[in-house]
Amino acid sequence: MAEPDEAYPKVGLGMTYLCCSEFDIAARYFNDEIVQNSSLAPSANALLAMSCKLDNDSAGFAIASAKAVEGDAEFSNTIEGLKAVSI
C-alpha cells in the first residue's frame, strides 16, 4: 500500500479506520510522525483520544487527551465530553 507523505490524507485514513472500529490502524495514522509534526497534531490527538475511548484504552485516552489539549486548549471541552461518555 502506498503511504501518503502529507498529514491531511493520513488523518483522513485514520478517521476511516476509526469509523470501521480498526482502532490500532487508526492510531498508527494519528501517531504518524508527519501528522504529529503538523498543524493537525491537536486534531489527530483528539481523534486518537476518541479512538482510545471506544477501544476502552484508558491509558491511551489519558495520553492522547493531554496531548490534544496541550496542542490546542479549545479541545478541553471535547475531551471533557468524551470523559463523561461511558462505553
N, C-alpha and C positions, 0 to 999 in steps of 0.2 A: 504494500500500500504506500503510495506517495504521501509524504507528510508536507503540509503547508509550512512556509517559512515566515509567516506573519501571525500576529496574535489573534486578529478577528476570526479567521477560519478555525483556529484551534479552539477558541472559546465556543464557536458555533458547533463544532464537533462534540465538545464536552457537553453542551446543552442537549444535543441529540442523544448522546449516550445516557445522560441523566434522565431524560424523558422515557428512555427504554429500560430504566432500572439497572443499567450496567454501570454501577457506581465506581468500580475500580478503574474502568476505562475512562469514565468521565474525569476522575481525579487525575489521571495521567495527563489529560489535556489542560485542566485547570492549573496544575502544578508545573506545567512545561516552562522551561527557562525563558523562552521567548515571551510567553504570556506574563510571567512573574516580573519581567523586566520592562513591561509596557505600561501604558496608562490604563490598561484594562485589568491590572492586577487586583485592585479592590473589588471590582465586579466579579472577577473569576473566583476570588476567595469567598465572596458571599454565596456564589453558586456552589462552591465546594462545601461550604457550611451546610447548605440545604441538602446536598447530596449525602453528607455525613449524617445529618439528622434522619433522613429517610432510610439510611443504612444502619441506624442505631449505633453509630460510632461516636460515642460521647467525647472521647479524647480528640478525635479528628475534628469534631464540631467545635470544640473549645479553641483549638489552634487556628482553624480557618476563620472562625468568628473574630478572634482577636486581630488577625491579620487584615481582615476586611475593614474593621473599624479603625485600625491604625492607619490604613491607607486612605480612608475617607470616612470621617466621622458621621456623614449622612447615613451610613449603613447601620448605625446603632439602633434605630427603630426597627429596621428589618430583622436584625439579629435578636432583639428582644421579642419580637413577634414569633420568630422561629423557636425561641426558648420556651415559649408558652404552649406550643403545639405538642400534643402527646401523640405518639405514633404507635 
